[in-house]
Amino acid sequence: MEIEISIVNTFVLICASVFGWLIRTLWGATRELKDDLTKLKEEMPIKFVLKDDYKTDIREIKDMLKSIFDRLDHKADKE
């Protein structure tokens, strides 16, 4: 009877140890992901352009090109 209880206690101890190791590993990975996400949020405005800013810049470039092409068309018509 004592041997059976000892085996059960050993099994419970092993399961609890594995479960504790798993929880600790997941906790560390979650903390590391949070740190990476925080770092990414800080770097995003520096490395990437917002879509609205890009659209505004492209619109300005297109307007300038249209103006240049209109001037060229008027100049070609005079010749």
LINQUIHU-V123909 format. One record per pair of residues at least 4 apart in sequence whose C-alpha atoms are under 7 Angstrom apart, sorted by the first residue. I is the first residue (numbers start at 1). GAP is how many residues later the second one is. D is the distance in whole Angstrom. If there is no record, write none. Layout:
i->I gap->GAP d->D
i->I gap->GAP d->D
This chain:
i->1 gap->4 d->6
i->2 gap->4 d->6
i->3 gap->4 d->6
i->4 gap->4 d->6
i->5 gap->4 d->6
i->6 gap->4 d->6
i->7 gap->4 d->6
i->8 gap->4 d->6
i->9 gap->4 d->6
i->10 gap->4 d->6
i->11 gap->4 d->6
i->12 gap->4 d->6
i->13 gap->4 d->6
i->14 gap->4 d->6
i->15 gap->4 d->6
i->16 gap->4 d->6
i->17 gap->4 d->6
i->18 gap->4 d->6
i->19 gap->4 d->6
i->20 gap->4 d->6
i->21 gap->4 d->6
i->22 gap->4 d->6
i->23 gap->4 d->6
i->24 gap->4 d->6
i->25 gap->4 d->6
i->26 gap->4 d->6
i->27 gap->4 d->6
i->28 gap->4 d->6
i->29 gap->4 d->6
i->30 gap->4 d->6
i->31 gap->4 d->6
i->32 gap->4 d->6
i->33 gap->4 d->6
i->34 gap->4 d->6
i->35 gap->4 d->6
i->36 gap->4 d->6
i->37 gap->4 d->6
i->38 gap->4 d->6
i->39 gap->4 d->6
i->40 gap->4 d->6
i->43 gap->4 d->6
i->44 gap->4 d->6
i->45 gap->4 d->7
i->49 gap->4 d->7
i->49 gap->5 d->6
i->50 gap->4 d->6
i->51 gap->4 d->6
i->52 gap->4 d->6
i->53 gap->4 d->6
i->54 gap->4 d->6
i->55 gap->4 d->6
i->56 gap->4 d->6
i->57 gap->4 d->6
i->58 gap->4 d->6
i->59 gap->4 d->6
i->60 gap->4 d->6
i->61 gap->4 d->6
i->62 gap->4 d->6
i->63 gap->4 d->6
i->64 gap->4 d->6
i->65 gap->4 d->6
i->66 gap->4 d->6
i->67 gap->4 d->6
i->68 gap->4 d->6
i->69 gap->4 d->6
i->70 gap->4 d->6
i->71 gap->4 d->6
i->72 gap->4 d->6
i->73 gap->4 d->6
i->74 gap->4 d->7
i->75 gap->4 d->7
